[in-house]
Amino acid sequence: MNYRKDIEKCIDYIEEHINRPLTLKEITQEIGYSTYHFCRVFSFLKGVPLMEYVRKRRLSLSTIDLLEGEKIIDIALKWGFETPSSFAKAFKKEFQCSPSEYIKKMKSNDKIKNNLLGATAINKPIIVEKSGFKVAGYGIKTNVAQGKYTKDVASFWSNYNGENLESKLYKVLSPLKHGEIGLCIPCFSSGDVIYLLGVIVEDFSKTTSDMITVEIPKAQYAVFTTNPVNTLEDQDQKEFAKVIKETWKYIFDTWFKNNEYVYDEEKLDFEFYDERCHLRPDTVMDIYVPIKKVKGDIYD
C-alpha cells in the first residue's frame, strides 16, 4: 500500500486550505483514514505530527510576508494567530529569532530547511498468525497529532508514580514469561490515545484498580525486528529509540508500498520488548503490525 501517495494527497489538501482554519478531523476525513491511524503514519513518514506540520508550514509561509514588508498584525491574523504577540512567540520558537530579527538576518532571501530521515536497511518481516491474548498494565493519555506522544511515552517508561514501571509490573502481575507489550489504544477523534505498557497475563485476577486491561484479538501480523544496537555504549538508549522510529517509518513508507498487504485498522499493532532489549551489544525489539491481503479493490 502506497502510504507516501496518501501523505502527498494530505499535504496537497493542506496547501489548498492553508490560509483558513483547518481541523484534524477535517483533514483525516478528506484523506479517508481514521484519525489515530493516519496521524501515526504521517508522524512516522514526515518526522513531525500532523497539526504541528500545519503550524510549521504557516510559519514558513509567514516569512515570505515578512520579507515583502507586510505588517506583523496582518500576518498574524492571516495565518490564524489571535494576536501579534502570539505570532511573534511562535515564530521565535520555530526560528530562534524574532520576526524583526529574521528580516535583518535574511534580508531578501527566504531560507526554508527540510529535515529528512535517511533511509535505513531494515530486516524483512516474518508473517505470523497469532492467537488472541490478554494484556494488563499501566497507561498514560497522550496525543499522536500534537507531538506529545514521544516525549510522554519516554518519561512514562522510566517512571510511574515514583516507581520503576517494569519492576512494578512483574511484582504485581507475576506473568509466566518475560516480555513487555507497548501499545496505543485510540480513545478520541482528536488524536488522543492511551499508551499502555503491560505484560501478557492468563487472566485479570491480579490486576489492581490503577491498571488497564486489554484483550488483543486473533490476527495476522507482519513482525519486524529492529536492527541491532549496542546499548552497552549507549545506556540512555537514544540510538535504540532512533532505530525503532526508523523501523516504523520503513514499514509505512516502503514495506506496505511494495507488498500485497494493507494495515488492518480493526486490530492493534504493538511493540514487544523481552530479554533482547536489556543492555547488550545486540539490542533489538519486535514490532507487530496487523495486516490483511488486498486483491484488486477488495480486502480479504
C-alpha positions as CSV (number, residue, x, y, z in Angstrom):
1,M,0.0,0.0,0.0
2,N,1.4,3.4,-1.0
3,Y,1.2,5.5,2.1
4,R,3.5,8.0,0.6
5,K,0.9,8.8,-2.0
6,D,-1.7,9.4,0.7
7,I,0.7,11.7,2.6
8,E,1.2,13.7,-0.6
9,K,-2.6,14.0,-1.0
10,C,-2.8,15.2,2.6
11,I,-0.2,17.8,2.0
12,D,-1.8,19.0,-1.2
13,Y,-5.1,19.4,0.7
14,I,-3.3,21.4,3.5
15,E,-1.7,23.6,0.9
16,E,-5.0,24.3,-0.8
17,H,-6.6,25.4,2.5
18,I,-3.6,26.6,4.5
19,N,-4.9,30.2,4.8
20,R,-8.1,29.2,6.6
21,P,-8.8,27.2,9.8
22,L,-8.0,23.5,9.4
23,T,-9.0,20.8,11.9
24,L,-7.6,17.4,12.4
25,K,-11.0,15.8,11.8
26,E,-11.4,17.6,8.5
27,I,-8.0,16.6,7.2
28,T,-8.3,12.9,8.1
29,Q,-11.8,12.6,6.7
30,E,-10.7,14.2,3.4
31,I,-7.9,11.6,3.1
32,G,-10.2,8.7,4.2
33,Y,-8.4,7.3,7.2
34,S,-9.2,7.0,10.9
35,T,-7.7,9.9,12.8
36,Y,-5.5,7.8,15.0
37,H,-4.0,5.7,12.2
38,F,-3.3,8.5,9.8
39,C,-1.7,10.7,12.5
40,R,0.7,7.9,13.3
41,V,1.6,7.2,9.7
42,F,2.1,10.9,9.0
43,S,4.3,11.3,12.0
44,F,6.4,8.3,11.1
45,L,6.9,9.4,7.5
46,K,7.3,13.1,7.9
47,G,9.0,13.1,11.2
48,V,6.5,15.7,12.7
49,P,3.0,15.4,14.0
50,L,0.2,16.3,11.5
51,M,-1.1,19.5,13.2
52,E,2.5,20.5,14.0
53,Y,3.2,20.3,10.3
54,V,0.3,22.7,9.6
55,R,1.7,25.1,12.2
56,K,5.2,24.9,10.8
57,R,4.0,25.4,7.3
58,R,2.1,28.5,8.2
59,L,5.1,29.9,10.0
60,S,7.3,29.2,6.9
61,L,4.8,31.0,4.7
62,S,4.7,33.9,7.0
63,T,8.4,34.5,6.4
64,I,7.5,35.4,2.8
65,D,5.0,38.0,4.0
66,L,7.7,39.4,6.4
67,L,10.2,39.8,3.6
68,E,7.6,41.5,1.5
69,G,7.1,44.1,4.1
70,E,3.6,43.2,5.4
71,K,2.6,44.4,8.9
72,I,3.0,41.9,11.8
73,I,-0.6,42.3,12.8
74,D,-1.8,41.5,9.3
75,I,0.5,38.4,9.1
76,A,-0.6,37.2,12.4
77,L,-4.3,37.3,11.5
78,K,-3.7,35.9,8.1
79,W,-2.1,32.7,9.5
80,G,-4.5,32.1,12.3
81,F,-2.8,33.7,15.3
82,E,-5.1,35.6,17.7
83,T,-2.6,38.4,18.4
84,P,0.7,39.7,17.0
85,S,2.4,38.7,20.3
86,S,1.3,35.1,20.0
87,F,2.5,35.0,16.4
88,A,5.9,36.5,17.5
89,K,6.2,34.0,20.3
90,A,5.5,31.0,17.9
91,F,7.8,32.5,15.3
92,K,10.7,32.8,17.7
93,K,10.2,29.3,19.0
94,E,10.4,28.0,15.4
95,F,13.2,30.1,14.0
96,Q,15.1,31.1,17.2
97,C,14.7,34.8,16.4
98,S,12.0,37.4,16.4
99,P,10.3,38.4,13.2
100,S,12.2,41.7,13.0
101,E,15.5,39.8,13.7
102,Y,14.6,37.4,10.9
103,I,14.1,40.2,8.4
104,K,17.5,41.6,9.2
105,K,19.1,38.2,9.1
106,M,17.6,37.0,5.9
107,K,17.4,40.4,4.1
108,S,15.7,39.5,0.8
109,N,16.3,35.8,1.0
110,D,13.9,33.1,2.3
111,K,15.7,30.0,3.5
112,I,13.5,27.0,4.4
113,K,15.1,24.0,5.8
114,N,13.7,20.5,5.3
115,N,14.9,17.7,7.6
116,L,14.6,14.2,6.1
117,L,15.4,10.9,7.8
118,G,17.9,8.9,5.9
119,A,17.0,5.6,4.5
120,T,17.9,2.6,6.7
121,A,18.1,-1.0,5.6
122,I,15.6,-3.0,7.7
123,N,15.3,-6.7,8.0
124,K,12.4,-8.3,6.2
125,P,9.5,-9.2,8.4
126,I,8.0,-12.6,9.1
127,I,4.3,-13.2,8.6
128,V,2.6,-14.9,11.5
129,E,-0.9,-15.8,12.8
130,K,-1.2,-15.0,16.5
131,S,-4.0,-16.2,18.7
132,G,-5.8,-13.7,20.9
133,F,-4.2,-12.8,24.3
134,K,-4.7,-10.6,27.4
135,V,-2.5,-7.7,28.4
136,A,-2.6,-5.8,31.7
137,G,-0.5,-2.8,32.7
138,Y,-0.3,0.9,33.2
139,G,-1.4,3.6,30.8
140,I,-0.9,7.2,30.1
141,K,-3.0,9.5,28.0
142,T,-1.1,11.3,25.2
143,N,-1.6,12.7,21.7
144,V,-0.2,11.5,18.4
145,A,-1.4,14.5,16.5
146,Q,0.1,17.3,18.6
147,G,3.6,16.0,19.2
148,K,3.2,14.8,22.8
149,Y,3.5,11.1,22.1
150,T,7.3,10.5,22.0
151,K,8.1,12.7,25.0
152,D,5.2,11.4,27.2
153,V,6.0,7.7,26.5
154,A,9.7,8.1,27.0
155,S,9.2,9.5,30.5
156,F,6.5,7.0,31.2
157,W,8.7,4.1,30.6
158,S,11.2,5.1,33.2
159,N,9.0,6.3,36.0
160,Y,5.4,5.6,37.2
161,N,4.3,7.5,40.3
162,G,7.9,7.4,41.6
163,E,8.4,3.7,40.8
164,N,10.2,1.8,38.1
165,L,7.3,0.7,35.9
166,E,8.8,-2.5,34.6
167,S,9.7,-3.8,38.1
168,K,6.2,-3.0,39.4
169,L,4.5,-4.8,36.5
170,Y,6.4,-8.1,37.3
171,K,6.0,-7.7,41.1
172,V,2.2,-7.2,40.9
173,L,1.2,-9.4,38.0
174,S,3.8,-12.3,38.1
175,P,3.5,-13.1,34.4
176,L,4.6,-16.6,33.3
177,K,7.0,-15.2,30.6
178,H,9.3,-12.1,30.4
179,G,8.3,-9.6,27.9
180,E,6.6,-6.2,27.8
181,I,3.9,-5.1,25.4
182,G,3.7,-1.4,24.4
183,L,0.6,-0.4,22.5
184,C,-1.7,2.6,21.8
185,I,-5.4,2.5,22.3
186,P,-7.3,5.2,20.3
187,C,-9.8,6.9,22.5
188,F,-10.8,10.2,20.8
189,S,-11.0,11.6,17.3
190,S,-8.7,14.4,18.3
191,G,-5.7,12.1,18.2
192,D,-5.7,11.3,21.9
193,V,-4.6,7.8,22.8
194,I,-3.9,5.7,25.8
195,Y,-0.4,4.3,25.7
196,L,-0.3,1.1,27.6
197,L,2.8,-0.6,28.9
198,G,1.9,-4.1,30.1
199,V,2.6,-7.8,30.2
200,I,0.8,-10.8,28.9
201,V,-1.4,-12.5,31.6
202,E,-3.6,-15.6,31.7
203,D,-6.4,-13.6,33.3
204,F,-7.0,-10.3,35.0
205,S,-7.4,-11.7,38.6
206,K,-4.2,-10.0,39.8
207,T,-4.8,-6.5,38.3
208,T,-5.2,-3.5,40.6
209,S,-7.6,-0.5,40.2
210,D,-4.9,1.7,38.6
211,M,-4.3,-0.8,35.8
212,I,-5.7,-1.0,32.3
213,T,-6.6,-4.3,30.7
214,V,-6.9,-5.1,27.0
215,E,-7.8,-8.3,25.1
216,I,-5.9,-8.5,21.8
217,P,-7.9,-10.4,19.2
218,K,-6.5,-13.1,16.9
219,A,-4.8,-11.5,13.9
220,Q,-2.2,-11.9,11.2
221,Y,0.9,-9.8,11.7
222,A,4.0,-8.7,9.9
223,V,6.7,-8.9,12.6
224,F,9.6,-6.6,12.1
225,T,12.8,-7.0,14.2
226,T,14.8,-3.8,14.6
227,N,18.5,-3.6,13.6
228,P,20.9,-4.4,16.5
229,V,22.1,-1.6,18.6
230,N,24.9,-1.6,21.2
231,T,23.2,-0.3,24.3
232,L,26.3,-1.1,26.4
233,E,27.8,2.0,24.9
234,D,24.5,4.0,24.7
235,Q,22.9,3.3,28.0
236,D,20.3,6.1,27.7
237,Q,19.2,4.2,24.6
238,K,18.8,7.2,22.3
239,E,20.2,5.2,19.4
240,F,17.8,2.3,20.2
241,A,14.9,4.7,20.1
242,K,16.1,6.2,16.8
243,V,16.3,2.7,15.3
244,I,12.7,1.9,16.4
245,K,11.5,5.1,14.9
246,E,13.3,4.4,11.6
247,T,11.7,0.9,11.5
248,W,8.2,2.3,11.9
249,K,9.0,4.8,9.1
250,Y,10.2,1.9,6.8
251,I,7.0,-0.1,7.5
252,F,4.7,2.6,6.2
253,D,7.0,4.3,3.7
254,T,8.5,1.3,2.0
255,W,7.2,-2.1,3.0
256,F,3.4,-1.6,2.6
257,K,4.0,0.1,-0.8
258,N,5.8,-3.0,-2.1
259,N,3.5,-5.7,-0.7
260,E,0.1,-7.2,-1.2
261,Y,-0.9,-6.3,2.4
262,V,-2.7,-3.3,3.9
263,Y,-2.8,-2.3,7.6
264,D,-5.7,-3.9,9.3
265,E,-7.3,-1.0,11.2
266,E,-9.7,-3.2,13.1
267,K,-6.8,-4.7,15.0
268,L,-4.0,-3.2,17.2
269,D,-0.3,-3.0,16.5
270,F,2.1,-3.4,19.4
271,E,5.8,-3.3,20.3
272,F,7.3,-6.3,22.1
273,Y,10.3,-6.0,24.4
274,D,12.0,-9.0,26.0
275,E,15.4,-10.1,27.2
276,R,16.9,-9.0,23.9
277,C,16.2,-5.4,25.0
278,H,18.4,-5.4,28.1
279,L,21.8,-3.7,28.0
280,R,23.8,-5.7,25.5
281,P,25.8,-5.3,22.2
282,D,23.0,-6.5,20.0
283,T,19.8,-5.0,21.5
284,V,16.7,-5.5,19.4
285,M,12.9,-5.5,19.7
286,D,9.9,-6.6,17.6
287,I,7.1,-4.6,16.1
288,Y,3.9,-6.5,15.4
289,V,1.8,-4.8,12.6
290,P,-1.7,-6.3,11.9
291,I,-2.2,-6.9,8.2
292,K,-4.7,-8.2,5.7
293,K,-4.3,-9.0,2.0
294,V,-5.7,-7.0,-0.8
295,K,-7.0,-8.4,-4.1
296,G,-7.7,-5.6,-6.5
297,D,-10.0,-3.3,-4.6
298,I,-11.4,-6.0,-2.4
299,Y,-10.0,-6.6,1.1
300,D,-9.8,-10.3,2.2
